[in-house]
Amino acid sequence: MSEIPQGGICLSAFIVLSKRKNKHLVLMGRLSKKAAWDHIGGLDEERVERNSKGWMLPSSHLMLGEGPLDAARRIMREQLGLVKQRIEGPRVFSEVYTPGRHWERHWDLEFVYLGVRETIPTHEAWTELRFVDLRHTGKEEIARSHEDILAHVGVWHR
């Protein structure tokens, strides 16, 4: 791309934590509408409402001046309560598309960090956190089109 599309650009970080022996079991949550998603996830109230019913990866837009690794560490701390979780990455993906909500093309630049985890943390940002078996989960059950991120890292095949 030689210029930013009229529809803008989103810089986002994602955390994909899988079980050691089964990469298709991925830690995902159902977000709590009571949490401060405007800060911990870069989501406005409308997006919180729209995505509260589906499974979502721990993720966030990058805040002004924040690098991808700093965003990943913030996500783990503020969304999962984890400060010592080992992650690798980022794997970087780029997509340009026209979203259904407006006519201009939009660009997503995605920084994806991978890790292995055996236990489920608890955190008030979510009404539920669990290892979701992606082999038995439909696209309609996943919020924010996170199935695209899961496909990029090889754990979604639908």
C-alpha positions as CSV (number, residue, x, y, z in Angstrom):
1,M,0.0,0.0,0.0
2,S,1.3,3.4,-0.8
3,E,-1.2,5.4,1.3
4,I,-3.6,4.9,4.2
5,P,-7.1,4.0,2.9
6,Q,-9.9,6.5,3.5
7,G,-11.5,4.0,5.9
8,G,-8.5,4.3,8.2
9,I,-6.1,1.8,9.7
10,C,-6.2,-0.3,12.9
11,L,-3.1,-1.5,14.6
12,S,-4.0,-4.4,16.9
13,A,-2.3,-7.0,19.1
14,F,-3.7,-10.4,19.8
15,I,-2.8,-13.1,22.3
16,V,-3.3,-16.8,21.2
17,L,-2.7,-19.1,24.1
18,S,-3.2,-22.8,23.3
19,K,-2.9,-26.0,25.2
20,R,0.5,-27.7,24.8
21,K,-0.8,-31.0,23.3
22,N,-3.7,-29.5,21.3
23,K,-3.3,-26.3,19.4
24,H,-7.0,-26.2,18.6
25,L,-7.9,-25.5,22.3
26,V,-7.4,-21.8,22.5
27,L,-8.0,-19.5,25.5
28,M,-10.9,-17.2,24.6
29,G,-13.5,-15.2,26.6
30,R,-16.9,-13.6,26.6
31,L,-16.2,-10.0,27.5
32,S,-17.9,-8.3,30.5
33,K,-19.8,-5.2,29.6
34,K,-18.9,-3.8,33.0
35,A,-15.1,-3.8,32.3
36,A,-13.2,-0.7,31.0
37,W,-12.9,-2.0,27.4
38,D,-12.3,1.5,26.1
39,H,-8.9,1.3,27.7
40,I,-8.1,-2.5,28.0
41,G,-9.3,-3.3,24.5
42,G,-9.7,0.0,22.6
43,L,-13.5,-0.7,22.2
44,D,-16.3,1.8,22.3
45,E,-19.6,0.9,24.0
46,E,-21.3,-0.1,20.7
47,R,-18.5,-2.6,19.9
48,V,-18.6,-3.9,23.4
49,E,-22.3,-4.6,23.1
50,R,-22.0,-6.1,19.6
51,N,-19.2,-8.5,20.7
52,S,-20.3,-9.4,24.2
53,K,-22.1,-12.6,23.1
54,G,-19.3,-14.3,21.1
55,W,-15.9,-15.8,22.0
56,M,-13.1,-13.3,21.7
57,L,-9.3,-13.5,21.9
58,P,-7.5,-11.3,24.4
59,S,-6.7,-8.4,22.2
60,S,-6.6,-4.6,21.8
61,H,-5.9,-1.8,19.5
62,L,-2.5,-0.3,20.1
63,M,-2.7,2.9,22.2
64,L,-1.1,6.1,20.9
65,G,2.7,5.7,21.2
66,E,2.5,2.0,22.3
67,G,4.6,-0.7,20.5
68,P,3.1,-4.1,19.7
69,L,5.1,-6.0,22.5
70,D,4.0,-3.4,25.0
71,A,0.4,-3.8,23.9
72,A,0.7,-7.6,24.2
73,R,2.1,-7.3,27.8
74,R,-0.7,-4.8,28.6
75,I,-3.3,-7.2,27.3
76,M,-2.0,-10.1,29.3
77,R,-1.8,-7.9,32.5
78,E,-5.1,-6.0,32.1
79,Q,-7.3,-8.7,30.5
80,L,-5.8,-11.9,32.0
81,G,-4.0,-10.8,35.1
82,L,-0.8,-12.5,33.8
83,V,2.6,-11.0,34.2
84,K,4.9,-14.0,33.6
85,Q,3.2,-15.7,30.6
86,R,5.8,-16.6,28.0
87,I,4.8,-15.5,24.4
88,E,6.5,-15.6,21.1
89,G,6.1,-13.3,18.2
90,P,4.9,-11.2,16.8
91,R,3.6,-12.8,13.6
92,V,2.4,-9.9,11.6
93,F,-0.6,-9.9,9.2
94,S,-2.1,-7.2,7.0
95,E,-5.5,-7.0,5.5
96,V,-7.2,-4.4,3.4
97,Y,-10.9,-4.7,3.0
98,T,-14.2,-2.8,2.8
99,P,-16.2,-3.3,6.1
100,G,-19.9,-3.7,5.9
101,R,-20.5,-0.7,8.1
102,H,-19.0,1.9,5.6
103,W,-17.9,2.2,2.0
104,E,-14.3,3.1,2.3
105,R,-11.5,0.5,2.3
106,H,-9.9,-0.2,5.7
107,W,-6.5,-1.5,6.6
108,D,-5.8,-3.8,9.6
109,L,-2.2,-4.4,10.7
110,E,-2.3,-7.3,13.2
111,F,0.5,-8.3,15.6
112,V,-0.2,-11.9,16.9
113,Y,1.7,-13.4,19.9
114,L,1.5,-17.1,20.6
115,G,2.0,-19.0,23.8
116,V,1.2,-22.2,25.6
117,R,-0.9,-22.3,28.8
118,E,-2.5,-25.2,30.7
119,T,-4.6,-23.3,33.3
120,I,-7.4,-20.8,32.9
121,P,-6.8,-17.4,34.5
122,T,-9.7,-15.5,36.0
123,H,-10.3,-11.8,35.4
124,E,-13.2,-9.4,35.8
125,A,-12.8,-8.3,32.1
126,W,-14.6,-11.5,31.1
127,T,-17.9,-13.1,32.1
128,E,-16.2,-16.4,31.1
129,L,-12.7,-17.5,30.0
130,R,-12.1,-21.0,28.8
131,F,-10.2,-23.1,26.3
132,V,-12.5,-23.2,23.3
133,D,-12.2,-26.2,21.0
134,L,-12.0,-24.6,17.6
135,R,-12.7,-27.9,15.8
136,H,-16.2,-27.7,17.1
137,T,-16.9,-24.0,17.1
138,G,-18.8,-22.2,14.4
139,K,-17.8,-18.8,12.9
140,E,-21.0,-17.3,14.2
141,E,-19.8,-18.1,17.8
142,I,-16.6,-16.0,17.4
143,A,-16.7,-12.2,18.0
144,R,-14.9,-9.5,16.1
145,S,-13.9,-11.8,13.1
146,H,-11.2,-13.3,15.3
147,E,-11.5,-16.5,13.2
148,D,-9.3,-14.6,10.7
149,I,-6.5,-14.3,13.3
150,L,-7.0,-17.9,14.3
151,A,-6.7,-19.0,10.6
152,H,-3.5,-16.9,10.1
153,V,-1.8,-18.8,12.9
154,G,-3.1,-22.3,11.7
155,V,-5.6,-23.1,14.4
156,W,-8.8,-22.4,12.5
157,H,-9.7,-24.4,9.4
158,R,-13.4,-23.7,8.5
